[in-house]
Amino acid sequence: MCRYNSDQKSGTMQFDEFMAAIKAGNIDIVRQILSNDVVVVYWLTVGLVAAIESGNIDIVEIIIKHDGVVPYGLRQGVEAAVKASQNGESAIVDLIRSHPMFPVKYAV
């Protein structure tokens, strides 16, 4: 199993690989990349929305449990999740709303 670090790949390459892994549902790669110091809040927010749009609740859960998730990212995620819930993906909405940092003023 490959370990990722900034010496092996540039941040842009890691972000691209992170997004591809999310869209493909590759949980192992997502976990490996999230274990690095190079992950920034932007990655988590964009990755969360991508995971929601892909309907991958397992990756959504991994991302929202990451220490770097912020309320803004959860709000962005819930906006995407609401759209997903119109297609029967309400479990993702419930998961995000259950996060302790989910801002109540954005509850849907």
C-alpha positions in Angstrom: 0.0 0.0 0.0 1.4 3.3 -1.1 1.9 6.2 1.4 1.5 9.7 0.1 3.5 12.7 1.1 4.5 16.0 -0.4 7.9 14.6 -1.5 6.3 12.0 -3.7 3.6 14.1 -5.5 2.8 17.7 -5.8 -0.3 19.1 -4.0 -2.1 19.5 -7.3 -1.5 15.9 -8.3 -2.6 14.7 -4.9 -5.8 16.8 -5.2 -6.5 15.4 -8.6 -6.0 11.8 -7.3 -8.1 12.6 -4.2 -11.0 13.7 -6.4 -10.7 10.8 -8.8 -10.7 8.4 -5.8 -13.8 10.0 -4.4 -15.6 9.8 -7.7 -14.5 6.1 -8.2 -15.5 5.2 -4.6 -11.9 4.2 -3.8 -12.0 4.4 0.0 -8.5 3.2 0.6 -6.9 6.0 -1.5 -9.2 8.6 0.1 -8.1 7.5 3.6 -4.4 7.5 2.6 -4.6 11.0 1.2 -6.6 12.3 4.1 -3.9 11.0 6.5 -1.4 13.5 5.0 -0.5 16.9 6.2 -1.1 18.4 2.7 -4.9 18.2 3.0 -6.5 21.6 3.2 -10.0 22.7 4.0 -10.7 23.4 0.3 -10.0 19.7 -0.5 -12.5 18.6 2.2 -15.2 20.9 1.1 -14.9 20.1 -2.6 -14.4 16.4 -1.9 -17.4 16.3 0.4 -19.6 17.8 -2.4 -18.1 15.3 -4.9 -18.8 12.4 -2.6 -22.3 13.5 -2.1 -22.9 14.0 -5.8 -21.5 10.5 -6.3 -23.8 9.1 -3.7 -21.0 7.5 -1.8 -22.1 7.7 1.9 -19.0 5.8 3.1 -16.7 8.5 1.7 -19.0 11.3 2.9 -18.7 9.8 6.4 -14.8 9.6 6.2 -14.6 13.2 5.0 -16.9 14.7 7.7 -15.0 12.9 10.4 -11.8 14.5 9.3 -10.4 17.1 11.8 -10.2 19.8 9.1 -13.9 19.9 8.3 -15.4 23.3 9.0 -19.1 24.4 9.3 -18.9 26.1 5.9 -17.9 22.9 4.3 -20.8 21.1 6.0 -23.2 23.8 4.7 -21.9 23.3 1.2 -22.2 19.6 1.6 -25.8 19.8 2.8 -26.8 22.0 -0.1 -25.5 19.2 -2.4 -27.1 16.6 -0.2 -30.5 18.3 -0.5 -30.3 18.0 -4.2 -29.2 14.3 -3.8 -32.1 13.7 -1.4 -34.5 14.6 -4.2 -33.1 11.5 -5.9 -33.6 9.3 -2.8 -30.2 9.9 -1.1 -31.7 11.2 2.2 -29.2 9.1 4.3 -26.5 11.5 3.3 -28.5 14.5 4.5 -29.1 12.7 7.8 -25.4 11.9 8.2 -24.2 15.5 7.6 -27.0 17.0 9.8 -25.8 14.7 12.7 -22.3 16.1 12.6 -21.7 18.1 15.9 -20.3 21.1 13.9 -23.2 21.3 11.5 -24.5 24.9 11.9 -28.1 24.8 13.1 -28.9 28.0 11.2 -28.4 26.0 8.0 -30.5 23.1 9.0 -32.7 21.8 6.2 
